[in-house]
């Protein structure tokens, strides 16, 4: 019986996709670069808003009291008394958000600086530990040399390693001091005031806090960046209703209805655009949190494993079963693993503060 080569190829493809970890290959949208460009040109909200705005500028000039031909007729009076007040506080809402957002961005920078100092402190701690271990290794090597179990070259290597460890510790300590001076001054304290930034909240976000759908529902209802846009949409809807009932023969009601339809459409696009920005930011922050949580757990596991490997390497070096260089290599791996753990923890701590401020209404230019 002749096998269907197309069927075989299809099955092979499915198996390959499964091996690559793609659970649902059919749900993945496959497009060409040209399709991406065409869809972006058709659906890019920014472009749609820009196109509408050029037309609306002309219509606004025609249908607002400052526009030509309105004079002091019935529509001009209706606009000034009933419609203009609808829009009076929208700019104020936008300005209030701008001020609040700057304050929240500054708060995030303060957190970021605090956790940078925390990371420098952790780095200094591990580099001091590395210095202590290198000194212990040097002392071991001296004793082994005296017993004829180590070479002069190995002792020189050990002494060089101590010097390098001391230099690394001194350099990071200097960075830590400089950061301390800056933070103290910002806090209003004397620059040289000893400072210890202690973080006890190394806990991970809960599953509910990482739920993107629930996060978006809450943001769409409460995020401060949407307030002025919601108010703009509501004002245009009310303005259209008022305009539909006006009787100025020089400004036909249908023309006003059509004009406000465009204003409503643009306001809806702006609201949709901002919601899209909130969605992108939410997904980015929450995925970062999940990735960092996984990385931290792996880092912690690696630290425990490398510690055991190092302890074993010290014992085998004492027995003359490995060289000094091999033992030093494991110690440096231990240092690097501890530093990676601290770095990922710092990023997670900072991200938690950014996410908290974001959910409180902040926007950040860098995700």
Wavefront OBJ file of the C-alpha trace (Angstrom):
o trace
v 0.000 0.000 0.000
v 1.420 3.376 -1.047
v 1.722 5.852 1.811
v 0.425 9.405 1.420
v 3.555 11.575 1.564
v 1.540 14.702 2.345
v -0.035 12.996 5.355
v 3.364 11.804 6.555
v 4.795 15.320 6.196
v 1.824 16.811 8.050
v 2.164 14.333 10.944
v 5.921 14.976 11.071
v 5.277 18.709 11.263
v 2.812 18.280 14.141
v 5.320 16.129 16.025
v 8.056 18.703 15.470
v 5.846 21.530 16.696
v 4.967 19.524 19.795
v 8.662 18.897 20.446
v 9.276 22.632 20.217
v 6.691 23.163 22.950
v 3.996 24.711 20.760
v 0.793 23.429 22.343
v -1.607 24.798 19.755
v 0.143 25.419 16.457
v -3.087 26.203 14.611
v -3.777 29.175 16.915
v -0.550 30.897 15.844
v -1.099 33.576 13.231
v 1.415 33.202 10.417
v 1.876 36.294 8.246
v 4.365 37.722 5.791
v 6.097 41.060 6.392
v 3.932 42.566 3.645
v 0.771 41.426 5.453
v 2.028 43.016 8.661
v 2.557 46.304 6.830
v -0.833 46.194 5.116
v -2.704 45.410 8.342
v -0.830 48.115 10.235
v -1.705 50.671 7.570
v -5.357 49.635 7.773
v -5.773 49.362 11.541
v -3.125 51.582 13.161
v -5.194 53.757 15.496
v -2.585 56.517 15.550
v -2.890 56.881 11.769
v -6.685 56.824 11.955
v -6.687 59.592 14.562
v -4.249 61.705 12.532
v -6.408 61.322 9.424
v -9.562 62.291 11.312
v -7.925 65.225 13.038
v -7.072 67.025 9.801
v -10.759 66.969 8.795
v -12.060 67.812 12.275
v -9.930 70.950 12.550
v -11.886 72.457 9.659
v -15.253 71.371 11.067
v -14.452 72.678 14.553
v -13.700 76.061 13.054
v -17.084 76.006 11.331
v -19.244 74.789 14.216
v -17.844 76.551 17.281
v -18.512 80.151 18.351
v -15.041 81.220 17.279
v -15.706 79.894 13.792
v -16.682 82.094 10.843
v -20.389 82.711 10.321
v -21.646 81.775 13.785
v -21.871 85.291 15.105
v -24.391 85.608 17.910
v -27.108 83.417 16.431
v -29.116 80.725 18.270
v -26.487 78.010 17.785
v -23.703 80.226 19.120
v -25.774 80.967 22.210
v -26.661 77.285 22.670
v -22.999 76.358 22.330
v -21.790 78.919 24.881
v -24.490 78.180 27.440
v -25.016 74.427 27.084
v -22.092 72.828 25.257
v -18.938 74.750 26.175
v -19.400 73.953 29.892
v -19.337 70.231 29.036
v -15.735 70.569 27.870
v -14.532 73.063 30.466
v -12.993 70.600 32.928
v -11.587 68.050 30.465
v -8.252 69.823 30.090
v -8.109 70.200 33.848
v -8.522 66.435 34.230
v -5.680 65.885 31.759
v -3.471 68.408 33.569
v -4.243 66.837 36.947
v -3.262 63.429 35.611
v -0.038 64.837 34.182
v 0.937 66.243 37.572
v -0.023 63.040 39.414
v 1.832 60.927 36.867
v 5.022 62.955 37.287
v 4.777 62.461 41.038
v 4.298 58.699 40.666
v 7.189 58.487 38.201
v 9.384 60.311 40.712
v 8.256 57.885 43.412
v 9.280 54.991 41.187
v 12.723 56.562 40.667
v 13.145 56.813 44.443
v 12.298 53.119 44.765
v 14.663 52.286 41.925
v 17.525 54.169 43.606
v 16.800 52.490 46.938
v 16.899 49.032 45.378
v 20.047 49.896 43.416
v 21.665 50.655 46.747
v 20.268 47.411 48.136
v 21.837 45.540 45.193
v 25.184 47.257 45.761
v 24.988 46.212 49.409
v 24.258 42.609 48.422
v 27.075 42.685 45.879
v 29.493 44.037 48.482
v 28.376 41.320 50.888
v 29.062 38.518 48.405
v 32.361 40.029 47.281
v 33.452 40.267 50.918
v 32.503 36.618 51.316
v 34.506 35.838 48.183
v 37.498 37.690 49.671
v 37.213 35.679 52.878
v 37.059 32.395 50.958
v 40.049 33.354 48.817
v 42.035 34.169 51.953
v 41.119 30.783 53.395
v 42.235 29.122 50.155
v 45.551 30.985 50.291
v 46.129 29.845 53.879
v 45.312 26.251 52.899
v 47.723 26.463 49.990
v 50.485 27.766 52.290
v 50.045 24.819 54.611
v 50.012 22.391 51.700
v 53.198 23.970 50.356
v 54.871 23.505 53.723
v 53.872 19.825 53.593
v 55.072 19.503 50.040
v 51.549 18.975 48.704
v 51.290 22.208 46.706
v 53.561 24.089 44.361
v 54.954 27.597 44.651
v 52.972 28.434 41.522
v 49.722 27.503 43.238
v 50.569 29.738 46.175
v 51.254 32.614 43.796
v 47.896 31.952 42.138
v 46.200 32.007 45.530
v 47.858 35.310 46.477
v 46.856 36.857 43.134
v 43.303 35.668 43.720
v 43.228 37.350 47.149
v 44.480 40.598 45.626
v 41.836 40.456 42.912
v 39.104 39.717 45.452
v 40.256 42.616 47.633
v 40.276 44.974 44.654
v 36.774 43.856 43.572
v 35.433 44.402 47.070
v 37.035 47.863 47.371
v 35.594 48.967 44.016
v 32.043 47.852 44.799
v 32.295 49.423 48.243
v 33.213 52.723 46.579
v 30.155 52.489 44.297
v 28.016 51.741 47.317
v 29.347 54.793 49.166
v 28.708 57.100 46.200
v 25.144 55.815 45.894
v 24.710 56.300 49.651
v 25.808 59.938 49.373
v 23.233 60.628 46.647
v 20.366 58.901 48.461
v 21.168 60.616 51.762
v 21.168 64.026 50.115
v 17.854 63.320 48.375
v 16.442 62.190 51.729
v 17.659 65.398 53.378
v 20.279 63.621 55.507
v 24.001 64.271 55.816
v 25.743 62.630 52.848
v 27.964 60.420 54.982
v 25.185 59.097 57.242
v 25.527 55.274 57.387
v 22.647 53.749 55.446
v 21.190 50.274 55.346
v 18.328 49.661 52.910
v 16.760 46.453 54.109
v 14.178 44.688 51.950
v 12.022 42.143 53.716
v 9.423 41.834 50.961
v 11.032 39.235 48.719
v 7.704 37.412 48.382
v 6.248 36.684 44.959
v 3.051 38.150 43.537
v -0.036 35.965 43.905
v -1.828 34.266 41.026
v -4.645 36.834 41.303
v -2.152 39.701 41.045
v -0.671 38.086 37.921
v -4.065 37.554 36.245
v -3.943 39.756 33.155
v -7.697 39.652 32.430
v -8.680 40.795 35.920
v -5.925 43.399 35.876
v -7.241 44.858 32.629
v -10.843 44.924 33.872
v -9.722 46.950 36.892
v -7.490 49.253 34.847
v -10.180 50.021 32.276
v -12.457 51.077 35.123
v -10.032 53.034 37.291
v -6.816 54.052 35.517
v -6.376 57.807 35.740
v -5.051 58.152 32.189
v -8.555 57.262 30.936
v -10.466 59.885 32.940
v -10.096 62.824 30.558
v -10.744 60.598 27.521
v -13.924 59.180 29.042
v -15.007 62.721 29.884
v -14.283 63.836 26.303
v -16.394 61.025 24.873
v -19.271 61.742 27.254
v -19.126 65.480 26.519
v -19.322 64.913 22.757
v -22.239 62.505 23.171
v -24.154 65.064 25.243
v -23.199 67.842 22.821
v -24.584 65.842 19.923
v -27.868 65.330 21.756
v -28.147 69.073 22.430
v -27.158 69.952 18.850
v -29.831 67.644 17.448
v -32.522 69.790 19.051
v -31.227 73.218 18.071
v -33.162 75.311 15.493
v -30.605 77.721 13.992
v -31.360 77.666 10.240
v -27.806 78.849 9.480
v -26.359 75.715 11.120
v -28.515 72.703 10.144
v -28.961 70.175 12.930
v -28.001 67.267 10.660
v -24.661 68.914 9.895
v -23.997 69.215 13.626
v -25.049 65.615 14.232
v -22.619 64.464 11.514
v -19.863 66.642 12.978
v -20.330 65.307 16.488
v -20.435 61.768 15.108
v -16.864 62.357 13.974
v -15.894 63.861 17.334
v -17.421 60.851 19.078
v -15.621 58.464 16.746
v -12.285 60.169 17.370
v -12.840 60.184 21.142
v -13.636 56.464 20.983
v -10.443 55.851 19.020
v -8.384 57.790 21.555
v -9.968 55.816 24.384
v -9.319 52.552 22.548
v -5.731 53.589 21.883
v -5.090 54.321 25.544
v -6.661 51.029 26.578
v -4.354 49.270 24.131
v -1.383 50.988 25.751
v -2.574 49.829 29.154
v -2.976 46.285 27.848
v 0.533 46.201 26.365
v 2.014 47.574 29.591
v 0.021 45.117 31.722
v 1.054 42.107 29.698
v 4.662 43.266 29.691
v 4.852 43.816 33.467
v 3.048 40.599 34.360
v 5.143 38.486 31.994
v 8.286 40.119 33.380
v 7.113 39.206 36.881
v 6.518 35.566 35.915
v 9.866 35.325 34.137
v 11.768 36.887 37.034
v 10.017 34.652 39.567
v 11.107 31.602 37.588
v 14.642 32.967 37.245
v 14.923 33.675 40.985
v 13.823 30.149 41.879
v 16.382 28.727 39.458
v 19.037 31.081 40.858
v 18.288 29.936 44.396
v 18.533 26.305 43.345
v 21.817 27.010 41.570
v 23.263 28.774 44.615
v 22.559 25.759 46.814
v 24.065 23.384 44.264
v 27.190 25.469 43.632
v 27.746 25.821 47.395
v 27.819 22.034 47.664
v 30.155 21.781 44.680
v 32.469 24.377 46.239
v 32.533 22.630 49.613
v 33.421 19.404 47.818
v 36.110 21.145 45.777
v 37.763 22.479 48.952
v 37.875 18.959 50.403
v 39.265 17.446 47.211
v 41.866 20.222 46.971
v 43.006 19.451 50.521
v 43.418 15.825 49.441
v 45.407 16.880 46.387
v 42.837 15.558 43.937
v 42.265 18.867 42.084
v 44.414 21.919 41.363
v 44.066 25.330 42.934
v 42.785 26.732 39.639
v 39.943 24.208 39.581
v 38.913 25.116 43.119
v 39.132 28.851 42.361
v 36.969 28.383 39.283
v 34.179 26.900 41.413
v 34.459 29.746 43.934
v 34.118 32.331 41.179
v 31.092 30.426 39.885
v 29.596 30.660 43.375
v 30.184 34.416 43.418
v 28.624 34.846 39.958
v 25.597 32.768 40.947
v 25.012 34.790 44.115
v 25.325 38.031 42.155
v 22.855 36.791 39.542
v 20.363 35.932 42.277
v 20.690 39.394 43.830
v 20.356 41.096 40.456
v 17.163 39.197 39.614
v 15.776 39.888 43.097
v 16.485 43.590 42.677
v 14.709 43.617 39.306
v 11.727 41.821 40.830
v 11.507 44.183 43.798
v 11.648 47.194 41.485
v 9.085 45.692 39.121
v 6.645 45.088 41.993
v 6.799 48.786 42.879
v 6.359 49.795 39.248
v 3.360 47.473 38.886
v 1.792 48.810 42.076
v 2.154 52.409 40.874
v 0.907 51.445 37.414
v -2.235 49.932 38.878
v -2.660 53.119 40.929
v -2.752 55.174 37.726
v 0.844 55.771 36.650
v 2.228 55.528 33.114
v 5.894 54.828 32.404
v 7.645 55.623 29.126
v 9.861 52.521 29.436
v 8.161 49.168 30.003
l 1 2 3 4 5 6 7 8 9 10 11 12 13 14 15 16 17 18 19 20 21 22 23 24 25 26 27 28 29 30 31 32 33 34 35 36 37 38 39 40 41 42 43 44 45 46 47 48 49 50 51 52 53 54 55 56 57 58 59 60 61 62 63 64 65 66 67 68 69 70 71 72 73 74 75 76 77 78 79 80 81 82 83 84 85 86 87 88 89 90 91 92 93 94 95 96 97 98 99 100 101 102 103 104 105 106 107 108 109 110 111 112 113 114 115 116 117 118 119 120 121 122 123 124 125 126 127 128 129 130 131 132 133 134 135 136 137 138 139 140 141 142 143 144 145 146 147 148 149 150 151 152 153 154 155 156 157 158 159 160 161 162 163 164 165 166 167 168 169 170 171 172 173 174 175 176 177 178 179 180 181 182 183 184 185 186 187 188 189 190 191 192 193 194 195 196 197 198 199 200 201 202 203 204 205 206 207 208 209 210 211 212 213 214 215 216 217 218 219 220 221 222 223 224 225 226 227 228 229 230 231 232 233 234 235 236 237 238 239 240 241 242 243 244 245 246 247 248 249 250 251 252 253 254 255 256 257 258 259 260 261 262 263 264 265 266 267 268 269 270 271 272 273 274 275 276 277 278 279 280 281 282 283 284 285 286 287 288 289 290 291 292 293 294 295 296 297 298 299 300 301 302 303 304 305 306 307 308 309 310 311 312 313 314 315 316 317 318 319 320 321 322 323 324 325 326 327 328 329 330 331 332 333 334 335 336 337 338 339 340 341 342 343 344 345 346 347 348 349 350 351 352 353 354 355 356 357 358 359 360 361 362 363 364 365 366 367
